[in-house]
């Protein structure tokens, strides 16, 4: 009974937030006014509170621009968590644009939609992301290409890492900063979240969105770690495959640290120059 009461209260509040903020954001996007980048932060912070997330941030988002953030992805809630911390825009699969409500919200946050299966469009899509990077937007790439079960980090797809190099080649940027970001859901109601409890948050692609949202609205009180790892600065000679491997290794190490309950120690002993040299290997 208490869970369903919480669901009714939070669902009502969620609807009111949408009614109040969505028309304003629509106006800001259409006019190009500055609040178009800050209103989503307010929206995500309110939704984060309604869902009961307690976020523990380690490190900080890199200051350099252009900036590409490469993150693991286990749930739609990753967008709420990251979007509540800083001004950023997301790269999402094309079908998200057609989802009821969530598709509209994604468009209002100026999401870039991509079709991963159509390799012929890779360059065009990379160019669109590169334009946004060169314009100063911090872009979030969920580099696994899909959501996982939350217990592991899937291999990173390399194709869209090329957007960083397109930004250098076509948009006049000399370098691009690429930063690994890890999101790990660790506790529910203060109790360590084991493998069996992680489906409460994790949202693999074959699970309907509705039950996932209802479950979170009913239960809530979830702790989540967000790690901003050591960034890498790349130039036009850098190799995207080596870059993808570096980001994947760093994200996996940070997720493992949170899931296993250890303080994180950067696993990369190399200096920034050594990492850059590795990324340049062909």
Helices and strands as residue ranges (DSSP letters): H 2-31, H 35-51, E 53-58, E 67-71, H 77-83, E 89-93, G 94-98, H 102-108, E 112-114, G 119-121, H 122-134, E 138-142, G 159-161, H 162-170, E 176-188, E 191-192, G 198-200, H 209-219, E 222-228, E 232-234, H 240-259, H 272-279
